[in-house]
Amino acid sequence: SISTERTFEHDLFSHADINDVMFYLASELMYRIFDERVKGKTVSVKIRYNDFTTVSVQSTGAAVNDTQDLFERANKSGQLLYQR
């Protein structure tokens, strides 16, 4: 398994900020995936809220192709978690 995550000093509320971070994380992760010559089909998104409640969701499909593919899958999965 290969992953990346960040903890922020301040909570992120805007969808634009969250999307920017998710794209950055997808880029960072794809760099590592290519560098380590691994492939992945399952994309997981974990969100920790300011009350420390943690929720996660994952989806499995075809092998991830590139940063945009990873970002779109993570974003689609993450939309389910943004409803809170």
All heavy atoms as an XYZ file, in Angstrom:
684
protein
N       0.846     -1.177      0.000
C       0.000      0.000      0.000
C       0.884      1.231      0.000
O       1.970      1.237      0.565
C      -0.926     -0.104      1.197
O      -0.938      0.987      2.023
N       0.398      2.269     -0.633
C       1.132      3.529     -0.717
C       0.120      4.649     -0.506
O      -1.003      4.572     -1.004
C       1.875      3.650     -2.071
C       2.765      4.870     -2.117
C       0.919      3.596     -3.237
C       3.707      4.878     -3.303
N       0.510      5.653      0.282
C      -0.459      6.707      0.596
C       0.243      8.022      0.864
O       1.469      8.085      0.977
C      -1.293      6.314      1.814
O      -0.472      6.255      2.968
N      -0.559      9.047      0.991
C      -0.079     10.361      1.401
C      -1.203     11.040      2.164
O      -2.382     10.786      1.897
C       0.379     11.200      0.185
O       0.985     12.398      0.643
C      -0.765     11.514     -0.741
N      -0.852     11.847      3.139
C      -1.860     12.584      3.907
C      -1.236     13.829      4.495
O      -0.012     13.968      4.546
C      -2.481     11.723      5.003
C      -1.525     11.274      6.086
C      -2.221     10.416      7.135
O      -2.768      9.357      6.789
O      -2.201     10.832      8.300
N      -2.080     14.750      4.916
C      -1.636     15.992      5.533
C      -2.542     16.325      6.711
O      -3.736     16.071      6.681
C      -1.730     17.168      4.552
C      -0.754     17.152      3.429
C       0.665     17.404      3.925
N       1.614     17.337      2.847
C       2.129     16.225      2.332
N       1.760     15.061      2.781
N       3.005     16.260      1.364
N      -1.947     16.941      7.714
C      -2.687     17.521      8.829
C      -2.473     19.025      8.750
O      -1.354     19.492      8.522
C      -2.162     16.978     10.174
O      -2.308     15.559     10.187
C      -2.922     17.580     11.340
N      -3.532     19.788      8.930
C      -3.473     21.234      8.784
C      -3.646     21.925     10.126
O      -4.382     21.444     10.980
C      -4.567     21.708      7.816
C      -4.422     21.096      6.460
C      -5.121     19.947      6.132
C      -3.567     21.640      5.527
C      -4.984     19.361      4.893
C      -3.409     21.064      4.293
C      -4.123     19.923      3.974
N      -2.965     23.053     10.272
C      -3.112     23.851     11.494
C      -4.525     24.395     11.622
O      -5.049     24.524     12.721
C      -2.139     25.037     11.472
C      -0.761     24.703     11.955
C       0.077     25.960     12.085
O      -0.395     26.954     12.681
O       1.214     25.937     11.583
N      -5.108     24.742     10.486
C      -6.447     25.317     10.463
C      -7.329     24.442      9.580
O      -6.883     23.898      8.588
C      -6.419     26.752      9.914
C      -5.483     27.637     10.672
N      -5.797     28.138     11.914
C      -4.244     28.090     10.388
C      -4.793     28.872     12.351
N      -3.831     28.858     11.438
N      -8.596     24.349      9.950
C      -9.549     23.557      9.184
C      -9.747     24.150      7.797
O      -9.713     25.370      7.619
C     -10.894     23.493      9.896
C     -10.809     22.767     11.230
O      -9.881     21.952     11.398
O     -11.660     23.030     12.100
N      -9.971     23.278      6.827
C     -10.302     23.704      5.473
C     -11.814     23.620      5.316
O     -12.412     22.590      5.624
C      -9.639     22.795      4.445
C      -8.117     22.706      4.479
C      -7.627     21.736      3.417
C      -7.500     24.071      4.274
N     -12.426     24.692      4.846
C     -13.872     24.707      4.689
C     -14.305     24.829      3.233
O     -15.330     24.297      2.853
C     -14.493     25.857      5.494
C     -14.364     25.660      6.978
C     -13.404     26.346      7.705
C     -15.196     24.780      7.641
C     -13.281     26.162      9.075
C     -15.079     24.590      9.010
C     -14.117     25.282      9.722
N     -13.536     25.547      2.442
C     -13.966     25.789      1.061
C     -13.640     24.581      0.185
O     -12.581     23.966      0.301
C     -13.311     27.060      0.515
O     -12.297     26.803     -0.382
N     -14.585     24.271     -0.685
C     -14.379     23.154     -1.611
C     -13.185     23.427     -2.528
O     -12.468     22.499     -2.898
C     -15.645     22.888     -2.420
C     -16.721     22.245     -1.609
N     -16.840     20.888     -1.493
C     -17.702     22.778     -0.852
C     -17.858     20.604     -0.709
N     -18.394     21.740     -0.293
N     -12.955     24.686     -2.887
C     -11.822     25.034     -3.733
C     -10.509     24.712     -3.023
O      -9.594     24.126     -3.622
C     -11.870     26.510     -4.119
N     -10.407     25.068     -1.741
C      -9.198     24.755     -0.977
C      -8.999     23.250     -0.850
O      -7.896     22.733     -0.998
C      -9.251     25.379      0.421
C      -9.110     26.882      0.407
O      -8.665     27.448     -0.617
O      -9.460     27.502      1.435
N     -10.086     22.533     -0.577
C     -10.010     21.080     -0.437
C      -9.586     20.453     -1.759
O      -8.721     19.570     -1.792
C     -11.353     20.513      0.060
C     -11.612     20.977      1.501
C     -11.376     18.991     -0.033
C     -13.029     20.731      1.994
N     -10.162     20.917     -2.871
C      -9.781     20.386     -4.180
C      -8.325     20.669     -4.503
O      -7.636     19.810     -5.066
C     -10.688     20.943     -5.280
C     -12.035     20.269     -5.304
O     -12.210     19.170     -4.769
N     -12.995     20.918     -5.920
N      -7.846     21.862     -4.168
C      -6.437     22.191     -4.396
C      -5.527     21.229     -3.642
O      -4.538     20.729     -4.189
C      -6.120     23.626     -3.969
C      -6.701     24.672     -4.904
O      -7.136     24.314     -6.021
O      -6.715     25.858     -4.507
N      -5.866     20.968     -2.382
C      -5.064     20.056     -1.566
C      -5.141     18.640     -2.127
O      -4.127     17.944     -2.235
C      -5.507     20.088     -0.085
C      -4.896     18.948      0.695
C      -5.158     21.426      0.536
N      -6.343     18.219     -2.507
C      -6.490     16.867     -3.050
C      -5.686     16.695     -4.338
O      -5.081     15.652     -4.563
C      -7.962     16.525     -3.270
C      -8.683     16.247     -1.960
S     -10.414     15.805     -2.158
C     -10.301     14.277     -3.042
N      -5.671     17.726     -5.191
C      -4.889     17.619     -6.425
C      -3.395     17.561     -6.104
O      -2.653     16.775     -6.701
C      -5.189     18.764     -7.394
C      -4.599     18.519     -8.746
C      -5.279     17.744     -9.669
C      -3.366     19.030     -9.088
C      -4.729     17.476    -10.919
C      -2.803     18.776    -10.323
C      -3.494     18.001    -11.250
N      -2.956     18.369     -5.157
C      -1.552     18.334     -4.746
C      -1.190     16.950     -4.215
O      -0.149     16.388     -4.575
C      -1.283     19.403     -3.684
C       0.107     19.290     -3.114
C       1.197     19.805     -3.812
C       0.338     18.635     -1.914
C       2.490     19.677     -3.313
C       1.618     18.504     -1.408
C       2.686     19.030     -2.112
O       3.959     18.889     -1.615
N      -2.034     16.381     -3.356
C      -1.766     15.057     -2.802
C      -1.774     13.993     -3.892
O      -0.941     13.069     -3.875
C      -2.780     14.715     -1.711
C      -2.698     15.550     -0.434
C      -3.872     15.213      0.493
C      -1.383     15.351      0.271
N      -2.695     14.110     -4.854
C      -2.731     13.167     -5.972
C      -1.439     13.259     -6.780
O      -0.867     12.234     -7.174
C      -3.946     13.435     -6.864
N      -0.958     14.463     -7.022
C       0.294     14.652     -7.760
C       1.470     14.038     -7.017
O       2.311     13.349     -7.604
C       0.576     16.143     -7.978
O      -0.439     16.739     -8.721
N       1.530     14.315     -5.717
C       2.612     13.771     -4.897
C       2.579     12.242     -4.891
O       3.606     11.580     -5.036
C       2.456     14.307     -3.473
C       3.533     13.859     -2.518
C       3.297     14.466     -1.150
O       3.669     15.643     -0.954
O       2.740     13.761     -0.281
N       1.381     11.689     -4.763
C       1.246     10.238     -4.718
C       1.585      9.608     -6.065
O       2.260      8.575     -6.119
C      -0.165      9.851     -4.282
C      -0.402      8.375     -4.010
C       0.576      7.835     -2.965
C      -1.834      8.155     -3.548
N       1.146     10.209     -7.161
C       1.467      9.645     -8.484
C       2.968      9.673     -8.732
O       3.515      8.748     -9.331
C       0.723     10.391     -9.592
C      -0.741     10.030     -9.699
S      -1.119      8.254     -9.835
C      -0.262      7.803    -11.327
N       3.640     10.702     -8.269
C       5.101     10.742     -8.405
C       5.714      9.526     -7.709
O       6.569      8.840     -8.267
C       5.658     12.042     -7.822
C       7.158     12.086     -7.869
C       7.821     12.454     -9.028
C       7.916     11.729     -6.751
C       9.207     12.466     -9.085
C       9.300     11.742     -6.797
C       9.931     12.116     -7.964
O      11.304     12.122     -8.019
N       5.260      9.250     -6.494
C       5.780      8.102     -5.744
C       5.413      6.785     -6.411
O       6.211      5.855     -6.444
C       5.275      8.148     -4.309
C       5.908      9.282     -3.507
C       5.424      9.365     -2.082
N       5.509      8.098     -1.414
C       4.667      7.690     -0.473
N       3.661      8.457     -0.108
N       4.815      6.533      0.101
N       4.186      6.701     -6.943
C       3.747      5.478     -7.625
C       4.643      5.198     -8.826
O       5.111      4.066     -9.023
C       2.264      5.598     -8.046
C       1.369      5.480     -6.805
C       1.896      4.560     -9.098
C      -0.089      5.817     -7.048
N       4.902      6.219     -9.640
C       5.777      6.040    -10.795
C       7.204      5.729    -10.359
O       7.871      4.859    -10.922
C       5.766      7.277    -11.699
C       4.480      7.467    -12.450
C       3.935      8.728    -12.592
C       3.808      6.393    -13.022
C       2.748      8.914    -13.292
C       2.626      6.564    -13.722
C       2.097      7.834    -13.860
N       7.688      6.443     -9.346
C       9.049      6.254     -8.861
C       9.264      4.842     -8.312
O      10.312      4.233     -8.539
C       9.362      7.293     -7.778
C      10.814      7.277     -7.360
O      11.692      7.391     -8.243
O      11.071      7.154     -6.142
N       8.273      4.317     -7.606
C       8.389      2.985     -7.001
C       7.883      1.877     -7.924
O       7.904      0.708     -7.552
C       7.645      2.963     -5.660
C       8.270      3.907     -4.645
C       7.550      3.924     -3.312
O       6.903      2.918     -2.959
O       7.648      4.961     -2.615
N       7.409      2.285     -9.110
C       6.939      1.327    -10.116
C       5.874      0.371     -9.571
O       5.972     -0.847     -9.721
C       8.100      0.556    -10.701
C       9.035      1.392    -11.539
C      10.181      0.556    -12.068
N      10.924      1.152    -13.133
C      11.829      2.100    -13.019
N      12.068      2.625    -11.856
N      12.492      2.540    -14.058
N       4.883      0.942     -8.922
C       3.766      0.147     -8.413
C       2.490      0.597     -9.113
O       2.466      1.635     -9.777
C       3.615      0.268     -6.874
C       4.835     -0.298     -6.175
C       3.364      1.702     -6.449
N       1.447     -0.187     -8.971
C       0.144      0.155     -9.533
C      -0.895      0.019     -8.438
O      -0.719     -0.746     -7.498
C      -0.210     -0.774    -10.690
C       0.695     -0.590    -11.879
C       0.255     -1.443    -13.035
C       1.221     -1.200    -14.183
N       0.797     -1.842    -15.402
N      -1.978      0.760     -8.575
C      -3.047      0.681     -7.593
C      -4.403      0.782     -8.259
O      -4.548      1.434     -9.292
N      -5.388      0.123     -7.659
C      -6.755      0.162     -8.173
C      -7.733      0.714     -7.145
O      -8.825      1.121     -7.497
C      -7.209     -1.242     -8.580
C      -6.367     -1.847     -9.682
C      -6.955     -3.106    -10.285
C      -7.230     -4.185     -9.297
N      -7.708     -5.434     -9.913
N      -7.344      0.726     -5.876
C      -8.228      1.198     -4.815
C      -7.800      2.586     -4.368
O      -6.634      2.805     -4.053
C      -8.229      0.230     -3.626
O      -8.655     -1.051     -4.070
C      -9.157      0.711     -2.522
N      -8.754      3.509     -4.351
C      -8.510      4.887     -3.929
C      -9.305      5.110     -2.643
O     -10.505      4.863     -2.610
C      -8.942      5.889     -5.013
C      -8.798      7.321     -4.515
C      -8.147      5.669     -6.297
N      -8.626      5.555     -1.605
C      -9.267      5.824     -0.309
C      -9.113      7.291      0.033
O      -8.076      7.892     -0.233
C      -8.610      4.994      0.799
O      -8.714      3.626      0.519
N     -10.152      7.841      0.641
C     -10.128      9.226      1.110
C     -10.521      9.204      2.578
O     -11.513      8.585      2.958
C     -11.109     10.113      0.317
C     -11.138     11.524      0.888
C     -10.741     10.126     -1.161
N      -9.722      9.883      3.396
C     -10.003      9.971      4.833
C     -10.065     11.442      5.217
O      -9.196     12.227      4.834
C      -8.896      9.273      5.630
C      -9.057      9.385      7.131
C      -7.985      8.608      7.874
C      -6.657      9.281      7.778
N      -5.625      8.640      8.616
N     -11.083     11.799      5.969
C     -11.232     13.179      6.441
C     -11.398     13.148      7.957
O     -12.180     12.369      8.493
C     -12.455     13.866      5.805
C     -12.258     13.989      4.298
C     -12.681     15.238      6.435
C     -13.460     14.568      3.569
N     -10.637     14.005      8.626
C     -10.793     14.158     10.075
C     -11.339     15.559     10.317
O     -10.757     16.555      9.909
C      -9.460     13.974     10.799
C      -9.608     14.166     12.304
C      -8.446     13.611     13.092
N      -8.443     12.164     12.937
C      -7.354     11.443     12.689
N      -6.188     12.016     12.583
N      -7.433     10.136     12.563
N     -12.462     15.610     10.997
C     -13.125     16.878     11.281
C     -12.544     17.521     12.536
O     -11.782     16.892     13.273
C     -14.634     16.651     11.444
C     -15.287     16.237     10.153
C     -15.574     14.893      9.899
C     -15.600     17.173      9.178
C     -16.167     14.502      8.701
C     -16.196     16.791      7.985
C     -16.464     15.457      7.753
O     -17.048     15.073      6.578
N     -12.924     18.787     12.783
C     -12.355     19.521     13.911
C     -12.702     18.917     15.264
O     -12.044     19.194     16.254
C     -12.746     21.001     13.859
C     -14.241     21.221     13.902
O     -15.020     20.270     13.895
N     -14.646     22.478     13.926
N     -13.715     18.055     15.329
C     -14.028     17.368     16.585
C     -13.308     16.008     16.672
O     -13.591     15.207     17.547
C     -15.539     17.189     16.757
C     -16.156     16.262     15.713
O     -15.435     15.770     14.816
O     -17.377     16.036     15.797
N     -12.391     15.777     15.725
C     -11.565     14.571     15.629
C     -12.322     13.330     15.172
O     -11.786     12.230     15.184
C     -10.789     14.300     16.924
C      -9.790     15.379     17.211
C     -10.084     16.387     18.111
C      -8.582     15.413     16.545
C      -9.179     17.401     18.362
C      -7.666     16.422     16.784
C      -7.962     17.426     17.695
N     -13.563     13.508     14.749
C     -14.279     12.412     14.109
C     -13.590     12.136     12.771
O     -13.287     13.068     12.020
C     -15.755     12.800     13.849
O     -16.369     13.104     15.082
C     -16.496     11.687     13.140
N     -13.344     10.884     12.490
C     -12.680     10.501     11.248
C     -13.624      9.630     10.430
O     -14.213      8.689     10.957
C     -11.388      9.728     11.537
O     -10.548     10.542     12.359
C     -10.654      9.376     10.262
N     -13.766      9.972      9.158
C     -14.578      9.189      8.239
C     -13.731      8.878      7.012
O     -12.837      9.638      6.651
C     -15.876      9.921      7.838
C     -16.812     10.068      9.020
C     -15.583     11.270      7.228
N     -14.018      7.743      6.396
C     -13.263      7.387      5.194
C     -14.172      6.639      4.234
O     -15.202      6.094      4.617
C     -12.035      6.555      5.542
O     -12.416      5.350      6.148
N     -13.765      6.652      2.995
C     -14.481      5.944      1.939
C     -13.433      5.467      0.937
O     -12.380      6.087      0.783
C     -15.546      6.861      1.277
C     -14.911      8.013      0.559
C     -16.450      6.076      0.360
N     -13.708      4.353      0.291
C     -12.787      3.864     -0.728
C     -13.565      3.273     -1.882
O     -14.719      2.870     -1.725
C     -11.802      2.855     -0.165
C     -12.390      1.551      0.294
C     -11.316      0.623      0.852
O     -10.277      1.075      1.344
N     -11.566     -0.655      0.781
N     -12.916      3.250     -3.037
C     -13.515      2.638     -4.219
C     -12.416      1.921     -4.994
O     -11.258      2.338     -4.978
C     -14.199      3.687     -5.094
O     -13.258      4.616     -5.584
N     -12.805      0.844     -5.638
C     -11.861      0.051     -6.423
C     -12.347     -0.006     -7.858
O     -13.538     -0.196     -8.115
C     -11.743     -1.375     -5.848
O     -11.299     -1.280     -4.495
C     -10.763     -2.209     -6.640
N     -11.439      0.174     -8.777
C     -11.760      0.117    -10.200
C     -10.542     -0.349    -10.967
O      -9.701     -1.080    -10.436
N     -10.426      0.123    -12.180
C      -9.253     -0.190    -13.001
C      -8.029      0.481    -12.385
O      -8.144      1.373    -11.549
C      -9.475      0.307    -14.424
N      -6.851      0.065    -12.808
C      -5.606      0.662    -12.310
C      -5.611      2.166    -12.573
O      -6.057      2.624    -13.624
C      -4.408      0.007    -12.978
N      -5.120      2.916    -11.620
C      -5.023      4.373    -11.741
C      -3.998      4.698    -12.817
O      -2.893      4.150    -12.818
C      -4.623      5.003    -10.389
C      -4.401      6.493    -10.545
C      -5.678      4.712     -9.331
N      -4.367      5.620    -13.725
C      -3.511      5.940    -14.870
C      -2.568      7.109    -14.654
O      -1.417      7.065    -15.060
C      -4.377      6.263    -16.097
C      -5.180      5.076    -16.543
O      -4.665      3.981    -16.652
N      -6.460      5.296    -16.798
N      -3.078      8.182    -14.045
C      -2.278      9.399    -13.923
C      -2.861     10.280    -12.819
O      -3.843      9.917    -12.175
C      -2.208     10.153    -15.250
C      -3.583     10.501    -15.832
O      -4.562     10.631    -15.064
O      -3.675     10.644    -17.065
N      -2.252     11.438    -12.622
C      -2.677     12.337    -11.552
C      -4.134     12.748    -11.697
O      -4.886     12.746    -10.716
C      -1.775     13.595    -11.519
O      -0.436     13.193    -11.250
C      -2.224     14.570    -10.448
N      -4.553     13.104    -12.899
C      -5.933     13.547    -13.106
C      -6.914     12.421    -12.777
O      -7.935     12.651    -12.129
C      -6.139     14.037    -14.549
C      -7.493     14.662    -14.782
C      -7.697     15.954    -13.985
O      -6.764     16.734    -13.775
N      -8.918     16.179    -13.540
N      -6.602     11.212    -13.194
C      -7.443     10.052    -12.903
C      -7.548      9.832    -11.394
O      -8.641      9.659    -10.857
C      -6.859      8.820    -13.597
C      -7.687      7.569    -13.409
O      -8.922      7.663    -13.267
O      -7.083      6.471    -13.419
N      -6.420      9.871    -10.712
C      -6.411      9.692     -9.261
C      -7.207     10.796     -8.575
O      -8.035     10.536     -7.695
C      -4.978      9.656     -8.733
C      -4.808      9.529     -7.230
C      -5.508      8.287     -6.690
C      -3.325      9.510     -6.871
N      -6.985     12.038     -8.982
C      -7.704     13.170     -8.401
C      -9.213     13.023     -8.596
O      -9.986     13.219     -7.658
C      -7.220     14.485     -9.012
C      -8.089     15.655     -8.660
C      -8.065     16.192     -7.384
C      -8.947     16.207     -9.596
C      -8.886     17.261     -7.045
C      -9.762     17.275     -9.276
C      -9.728     17.808     -7.996
N      -9.637     12.679     -9.813
C     -11.074     12.553    -10.087
C     -11.706     11.447     -9.253
O     -12.811     11.606     -8.729
C     -11.308     12.321    -11.576
C     -11.052     13.573    -12.397
C     -11.116     13.346    -13.889
O     -11.448     12.230    -14.342
O     -10.822     14.310    -14.632
N     -11.018     10.326     -9.110
C     -11.554      9.237     -8.286
C     -11.628      9.642     -6.817
O     -12.619      9.371     -6.133
C     -10.694      7.992     -8.427
C     -10.786      7.348     -9.777
C     -10.061      6.037     -9.727
N      -9.649      5.601    -11.037
C      -9.215      4.386    -11.286
N      -9.117      3.497    -10.311
N      -8.857      4.046    -12.491
N     -10.572     10.279     -6.325
C     -10.556     10.720     -4.927
C     -11.631     11.776     -4.700
O     -12.338     11.748     -3.684
C      -9.181     11.265     -4.561
N     -11.771     12.689     -5.641
C     -12.763     13.745     -5.511
C     -14.173     13.166     -5.509
O     -15.014     13.558     -4.698
C     -12.596     14.762     -6.642
C     -13.337     16.052     -6.374
O     -13.604     16.388     -5.237
N     -13.656     16.758     -7.432
N     -14.440     12.231     -6.392
C     -15.757     11.592     -6.440
C     -16.064     10.869     -5.120
O     -17.144     10.998     -4.561
C     -15.820     10.618     -7.609
C     -17.171      9.997     -7.805
C     -17.186      9.108     -9.034
C     -18.546      8.482     -9.223
N     -18.597      7.630    -10.416
N     -15.080     10.131     -4.610
C     -15.264      9.443     -3.336
C     -15.410     10.440     -2.196
O     -16.250     10.272     -1.305
C     -14.079      8.523     -3.044
O     -14.021      7.478     -3.980
N     -14.599     11.474     -2.219
C     -14.610     12.476     -1.161
C     -15.911     13.260     -1.102
O     -16.295     13.741     -0.035
N     -16.604     13.401     -2.224
C     -17.879     14.136     -2.240
C     -18.865     13.534     -1.242
O     -19.652     14.250     -0.642
C     -18.492     14.145     -3.636
C     -17.736     14.974     -4.633
C     -17.693     16.447     -4.300
O     -18.669     17.007     -3.813
N     -16.566     17.069     -4.539
N     -18.801     12.230     -1.055
C     -19.690     11.582     -0.097
C     -19.393     12.039      1.328
O     -20.285     12.066      2.178
C     -19.535     10.059     -0.179
C     -19.843      9.434     -1.525
C     -19.450      7.952     -1.507
C     -21.313      9.594     -1.855
N     -18.140     12.382      1.589
C     -17.738     12.776      2.937
C     -17.973     14.265      3.204
O     -18.038     14.682      4.349
C     -16.263     12.448      3.158
C     -15.876     10.992      2.954
C     -14.373     10.822      3.129
C     -16.620     10.091      3.918
N     -18.064     15.077      2.158
C     -18.235     16.519      2.324
C     -19.625     16.894      2.819
O     -19.879     18.040      3.141
C     -18.009     17.273      1.013
C     -16.624     17.179      0.441
C     -16.426     17.397     -0.929
C     -15.527     16.895      1.210
C     -15.165     17.331     -1.475
C     -14.260     16.809      0.666
C     -14.100     17.042     -0.688
O     -12.863     16.973     -1.239
N     -20.521     15.963      2.835
C     -21.905     16.264      3.166
C     -22.096     16.660      4.627
O     -23.119     17.177      5.000
C     -22.801     15.053      2.848
C     -22.735     14.616      1.412
C     -23.040     15.733      0.418
O     -23.976     16.486      0.616
N     -22.242     15.837     -0.629
N     -21.104     16.412      5.440
C     -21.227     16.675      6.870
C     -21.266     18.134      7.182
O     -20.754     18.983      6.591
C     -20.070     16.002      7.603
C     -20.225     16.142      9.051
C     -19.377     15.139      9.758
N     -19.727     15.315     11.148
C     -18.862     15.345     12.115
N     -17.622     15.152     11.882
N     -19.250     15.524     13.345
